[in-house]
Amino acid sequence: MGPAPQHGVALVPEVGVAFITRSEANTVDVFDPGSLHRLASIPVADDADAILYLPSTKLVYVTHGDANMNLCHAALFQFPGLLDELVGPRPHAIVFR
């Protein structure tokens, strides 16, 4: 996937893709898990860490070191915006109840 560190992977079986956070590049890469071919590289906020796909919402959630979270529509590969102050500082995991 390249030289920038990867922090997490979220598989989206309905679309046949995977999302991977690249913290130093400040991107989320979308790739085909079968061929490992990169389909997109999406700019996100600084220090992307944890990532999770939630099938019930069809969204990919990405947390950042500064307590922010990006949401991405899994089929469109688009991050509509940043949710400020939604999570605590230095989030490294995402859990939904």
Steps between C-alpha positions, in 0.01 A plus 500: 500500500796735527744649750260693728399302811165329490298496822182310425293325237123494452355241260180587312379168352186645338714725279800267474752753631709571807596831660837551669612794714841653422578731789812677375352554153170630649305280261271203489577268210228292337616179339385172352588235761538231233755676280622762752452758222441848647173649376513836680701702747275732700640795701385507863589690817846463655610176665234251386496210747210264565259401224174306503230413246150478645270308258178635653600859408706424185761740644872469567605676822857633535637649822796737523756581766342837573158368612328542162317245286440476125202313355512350151223362282644155426371465143585854386849532655409850623565659837232770533655667801668492835326463835693706753547403865294182460753264654765533769866579427717235334220257406631162384179297487134543412221310678125527440236366738 
